[in-house]
Amino acid sequence: ITVSGATAPNYTLVPFHNFLTITKVPLRIEAVDASRTFGAANPTFTVEYFGFVNSEDENVLSAAVALSTPATESSPPGMYPIVATGAAAANYVITYANGEITVTPAMLRIRANSATRLYGDANPTFEVNYLGFASGDDESVLDTPVVVSTTATPNSPVADYDITPSNAADANYAIVFENGAL
């Protein structure tokens, strides 16, 4: 900083020099929260920027933001960090805030197959269909296996009876049961 141009008849002016220090501006980069279901691929993660000046935006970054998470397609339901790193810009001091990805249970539909039998016969072995397993899973991964039942006995009169699946449970799945008919 240079001072000049002043005059005074009774004074000898000596120019005084000083320095103006321009410092980097704080820039906060926040990973945006996301969600997906168990077995699905992670979505494309995004960030928000707080602190750009002079109408600048992420185009002034000399290195782009990298986003990562430990969550994979087979990660069980829960919350996992989304970590932002790697950005660089000459005029900014960058700080980061993690986001979170929420993995929710996948919907699993268990439907009892309909069956028939003659009056007086024992009930057949009931079967079910599964719709919605993810990540290569099958019924063997269920924490609690499905139970299939009916109120019909060999002596029940001729009529339609519900075949009811129940009891199945697994932390990775939100299970919906659908009855069949006997």
C-alpha positions as CSV (number, residue, x, y, z in Angstrom):
1,I,0.0,0.0,0.0
2,T,1.6,3.2,-1.1
3,V,0.7,6.7,0.1
4,S,1.5,9.5,-2.3
5,G,0.4,12.9,-3.5
6,A,0.1,14.8,-0.2
7,T,2.0,18.1,0.3
8,A,2.4,20.4,3.3
9,P,4.6,23.6,3.4
10,N,5.8,23.1,7.0
11,Y,6.5,19.4,6.8
12,T,8.7,17.0,5.0
13,L,6.6,14.1,3.9
14,V,8.2,10.7,3.9
15,P,6.3,8.0,1.9
16,F,5.2,5.1,4.1
17,H,4.7,1.7,2.5
18,N,2.7,-1.1,4.0
19,F,1.2,-4.3,2.7
20,L,-2.3,-5.5,2.0
21,T,-2.6,-9.2,2.7
22,I,-5.4,-11.0,0.8
23,T,-6.3,-14.3,2.5
24,K,-8.2,-17.3,1.2
25,V,-11.9,-17.3,1.7
26,P,-13.5,-20.2,3.7
27,L,-15.5,-22.6,1.4
28,R,-17.6,-25.3,3.0
29,I,-18.5,-28.3,0.8
30,E,-21.3,-30.5,2.2
31,A,-22.3,-33.9,0.9
32,V,-26.0,-34.1,0.3
33,D,-27.9,-36.9,2.1
34,A,-29.3,-39.7,0.0
35,S,-31.2,-42.9,0.4
36,R,-31.8,-46.2,-1.4
37,T,-33.1,-49.7,-0.7
38,F,-31.1,-52.8,0.2
39,G,-29.7,-54.4,-2.9
40,A,-29.9,-51.3,-5.1
41,A,-26.8,-49.5,-6.4
42,N,-25.8,-46.3,-4.7
43,P,-27.3,-43.2,-6.3
44,T,-25.1,-40.5,-7.8
45,F,-24.0,-38.4,-4.8
46,T,-24.0,-34.6,-4.9
47,V,-22.6,-31.7,-2.9
48,E,-23.6,-28.2,-1.9
49,Y,-21.1,-25.3,-1.8
50,F,-21.2,-22.5,0.8
51,G,-18.8,-19.5,0.5
52,F,-18.0,-18.8,-3.1
53,V,-17.4,-15.1,-3.8
54,N,-17.3,-12.9,-6.9
55,S,-20.0,-14.9,-8.6
56,E,-17.7,-17.9,-8.7
57,D,-18.9,-21.5,-8.5
58,E,-17.4,-25.0,-8.6
59,N,-15.8,-24.3,-12.0
60,V,-13.0,-22.5,-10.2
61,L,-11.9,-25.8,-8.4
62,S,-8.6,-27.0,-9.7
63,A,-9.4,-30.5,-8.3
64,A,-13.0,-31.8,-8.2
65,V,-14.7,-33.1,-5.1
66,A,-14.5,-36.9,-4.7
67,L,-17.5,-38.6,-2.9
68,S,-17.4,-42.0,-1.3
69,T,-19.2,-44.3,1.1
70,P,-18.6,-47.7,2.6
71,A,-22.1,-48.7,1.7
72,T,-22.3,-51.3,-1.0
73,E,-25.3,-53.1,-2.6
74,S,-25.1,-55.8,0.0
75,S,-24.8,-53.5,3.0
76,P,-27.6,-54.1,5.4
77,P,-30.2,-51.4,6.2
78,G,-28.8,-48.6,8.2
79,M,-27.0,-45.2,7.9
80,Y,-23.6,-44.8,6.3
81,P,-21.4,-41.7,5.8
82,I,-21.0,-40.0,2.5
83,V,-17.5,-38.5,2.6
84,A,-16.4,-35.5,0.5
85,T,-12.7,-35.0,-0.1
86,G,-10.1,-33.9,-2.7
87,A,-11.3,-30.5,-3.8
88,A,-8.8,-27.7,-4.3
89,A,-9.0,-24.0,-5.2
90,A,-6.3,-21.3,-5.1
91,N,-8.4,-18.7,-3.4
92,Y,-10.3,-20.8,-0.9
93,V,-9.7,-22.7,2.3
94,I,-11.9,-25.8,2.0
95,T,-13.7,-27.6,4.7
96,Y,-16.0,-30.6,4.4
97,A,-19.2,-31.9,6.0
98,N,-20.1,-35.5,5.5
99,G,-23.6,-36.5,4.4
100,E,-25.4,-39.8,5.1
101,I,-26.9,-42.5,2.9
102,T,-29.8,-44.3,4.4
103,V,-30.2,-47.9,3.3
104,T,-33.8,-49.0,3.8
105,P,-35.1,-52.6,3.7
106,A,-36.1,-53.9,0.3
107,M,-39.7,-55.0,-0.2
108,L,-40.2,-58.7,-0.3
109,R,-43.5,-60.1,-1.3
110,I,-44.3,-63.7,-0.1
111,R,-47.4,-65.1,-1.9
112,A,-49.0,-68.4,-1.0
113,N,-49.7,-70.5,-4.1
114,S,-53.3,-71.6,-4.4
115,A,-54.1,-75.3,-4.1
116,T,-57.0,-77.8,-4.4
117,R,-57.8,-81.0,-2.7
118,L,-60.8,-83.3,-2.4
119,Y,-63.1,-83.3,0.7
120,G,-61.7,-85.7,3.3
121,D,-58.1,-85.6,1.9
122,A,-55.2,-84.2,3.9
123,N,-54.1,-80.8,3.0
124,P,-51.3,-80.7,0.4
125,T,-47.9,-79.3,1.1
126,F,-48.3,-75.6,0.6
127,E,-45.8,-73.6,-1.4
128,V,-45.0,-69.9,-1.7
129,N,-43.5,-67.6,-4.3
130,Y,-41.0,-64.9,-3.4
131,L,-40.8,-61.6,-5.3
132,G,-38.2,-59.0,-4.5
133,F,-35.1,-60.7,-3.2
134,A,-32.0,-58.5,-3.9
135,S,-28.3,-59.1,-4.2
136,G,-28.7,-62.7,-5.3
137,D,-30.5,-63.6,-2.1
138,D,-33.1,-66.4,-1.8
139,E,-35.3,-67.8,0.9
140,S,-32.2,-69.3,2.6
141,V,-31.2,-65.9,3.9
142,L,-34.4,-65.3,5.9
143,D,-33.7,-65.0,9.6
144,T,-37.0,-66.6,10.3
145,P,-38.5,-68.9,7.6
146,V,-42.0,-68.6,6.3
147,V,-44.8,-70.7,7.8
148,V,-47.8,-71.5,5.6
149,S,-51.1,-72.5,7.2
150,T,-54.9,-72.9,6.7
151,T,-57.8,-73.4,9.0
152,A,-59.1,-76.2,6.7
153,T,-58.9,-79.8,8.0
154,P,-59.8,-83.0,6.2
155,N,-63.3,-82.7,7.7
156,S,-63.9,-79.1,6.7
157,P,-66.9,-78.7,4.4
158,V,-66.4,-77.9,0.7
159,A,-65.5,-74.2,0.4
160,D,-62.7,-71.8,-0.2
161,Y,-60.2,-71.4,2.6
162,D,-57.3,-68.9,2.9
163,I,-53.7,-70.3,2.7
164,T,-51.9,-67.9,4.9
165,P,-48.1,-67.3,4.8
166,S,-46.6,-65.7,8.0
167,N,-43.8,-65.6,10.4
168,A,-40.9,-64.9,7.9
169,A,-38.6,-62.1,9.0
170,D,-35.3,-60.6,7.9
171,A,-33.6,-57.3,8.7
172,N,-32.8,-56.6,5.0
173,Y,-36.5,-56.9,3.9
174,A,-39.8,-55.3,4.6
175,I,-42.0,-58.4,4.1
176,V,-45.6,-58.3,2.7
177,F,-47.6,-61.5,2.8
178,E,-50.3,-62.4,0.3
179,N,-52.8,-65.3,0.9
180,G,-53.6,-68.0,-1.5
181,A,-56.8,-70.1,-1.7
182,L,-57.5,-73.7,-0.9
